[in-house]
Amino acid sequence: MLGYRLYFMNGSHIVHSREFTAEDDLAAIDIARSWRETRRMELWRQDHRIQHWDATKVTPVEAPA
């Protein structure tokens, strides 16, 4: 198992992170995707950035009339 760190970011600042293990990079990407938030995220293994997700906008849901 390999060690990974997922950073949740606000601009260039790290808001929080999660450490976890996975069998390989593809498995780690799947795990990280399941924790997806609207803020920017970066997945790292040691000093290698594996994946980057840009921030997404939240679209308000309108109440039915």
Residue pairs with C-beta under 8 A, 6 or more apart in sequence:
1 21
1 22
1 23
2 21
2 22
2 23
2 24
2 25
2 28
2 45
3 19
3 20
3 21
3 45
3 46
4 19
4 20
4 21
4 22
4 28
4 31
4 32
4 43
4 44
4 45
4 50
5 17
5 18
5 19
5 43
5 44
5 45
6 17
6 18
6 19
6 20
6 32
6 35
6 41
6 42
6 43
6 44
7 14
7 17
7 41
7 42
7 43
7 44
8 14
8 15
8 16
8 17
8 18
8 37
8 39
8 40
8 41
9 15
9 39
9 40
9 41
9 42
10 39
10 40
11 40
15 39
18 35
20 28
20 31
22 28
22 31
25 45
25 50
28 43
28 45
28 50
29 43
29 50
29 51
32 41
32 43
32 51
36 53
38 55
38 56
38 57
38 58
39 55
40 52
40 53
40 54
40 55
41 52
41 53
42 49
42 51
42 52
42 53
43 49
43 50
43 51
43 52
44 50
